[in-house]
Amino acid sequence: MVDYVILAYTSVTAAGIVLVWYAWNNRRSKRIVFGRKCKLNDFMLKEWVTYCNHGSFGTVPRKVIETQRKFQLERESDPDCWYRYQVEDIYLSAVDKVAQFVGSDKENLVLLDNVTTGVNTVIKSLRWSPGDKILITNHTYEAVKKTVVFVNQMNPEIDVVTMKITFPIESKRQLVNTLKETLDANEGVKLVILDHMTSVSALLMPLEDMIPVCRQKNVMVMVDGAHAPGHVPLEVEKLGADFYTGNLHKWCFAPRGCAFLHINPKYSDIIQPLVTSHGQFEPRLCDRFKSQATRDYTSFCAAISAVEFLEEIGMDAITHYNTNMIEWAADMLSNGWGTPRLAIHPTVRAPFMALIKLPRKDGDKLPAVNYANSEQLISIFYKKYDIVCAFTVVDGEFWVRISAHIYNCKEDYFKLRDAVLALITRLD
Ligand SMILES: Cc1ncc(COP(=O)(O)O)c(C=O)c1O
């Protein structure tokens, strides 16, 4: 009898422990499935391809694609009705939702195709005078750099200044000081362009400390937030940049062609859409940007569904999963390859991306280190190993840039580790 009581007591206690453990592990999320099951259930990704590069193009959940498809079908069932009477309300609801998500007043935010459009919109709306300077960094995204160079060609009387980011980065202060020193050494900077997270090095800029430096110098700041929405909590209005543009089609799971531009209201009269159309002479910012001829608005319409997808899982749960995965993967790859991670202090690392140096062997047949060849490595990897990851060039070396999102699992990075080791020994 005593044995039965002990057995019952032990079983109830064990069940209780299991329940508490389960509740604790899943306290952050209503949905509990991440990793491979998530990839197969919630995304349309090819089962046999390993995706370790969310950072380049993102991927769109099945549910969000279905929402966009629903809008497309609705439009095609009655195009006149859609464009004349329906699309505006849906678009404005999307602006509302996105504005709430990124901490903006909806009057100060417009939707656009991508960050490249956001950057172009601002730089080409501003008026430039002789002696003006635009400050970028040596890690500014290539397309943004080309936009600046082009504007410089159109306005040869202005100059481009490059702030040099060097490694190791040991603190936030180091970046803030480099910005101060570059501004001190270059009178006449009118606009500073800062990446919230750099593409080539996965560096998280301490904007909360860098923007005030620009404010003190009376210099305008535009933030390229291509990687930020859905990756780090955003309060664009509080950040205080003059212009902030961010992609929703990367870490935020919106269909491609979905980004926003936040404009400090003091500039809302001078910022014009890149494409002149019906809204051009409207006084309200939103009205100028919303009717850009006959375009496909469905990626904007589906932005609501994308943000809801994130909210349903919970940003806390996503951050917990992705940061644990990226830290584990970066350390595992670094040990497996015998090469270091890029020397960036943890406080300035992009939370869901990391760089690990590509290992080299004496006499390996890797191509010369340059941007074009990093693209070639991406292609070799995809074709030979069905693995998608990014290769970048920092300080004259190749680096592997990995990403982690909710559909990744440890197996993805083990495959990547083994493929890299195979590649450097067997490249032909
Ligand atoms: C830092 C950064 N800026 C800008 C862009 C451009 O984004 P899009 O091609 O969506 O305009 C990217 C794209 O990866 C990026 O990484």
The ligand as an ORCA input file, in Angstrom:
! r2SCAN-3c Opt
* xyz 0 1
  C      22.241     47.760    -45.327
  C      21.361     47.631    -46.549
  N      20.880     48.750    -47.113
  C      20.091     48.706    -48.197
  C      19.736     47.505    -48.754
  C      18.866     47.524    -49.966
  O      17.633     46.938    -49.723
  P      16.612     46.849    -50.932
  O      17.289     46.018    -51.983
  O      15.416     46.182    -50.352
  O      16.375     48.219    -51.394
  C      20.225     46.319    -48.215
  C      19.887     45.031    -48.825
  O      20.275     43.969    -48.406
  C      21.056     46.382    -47.071
  O      21.566     45.275    -46.528
*
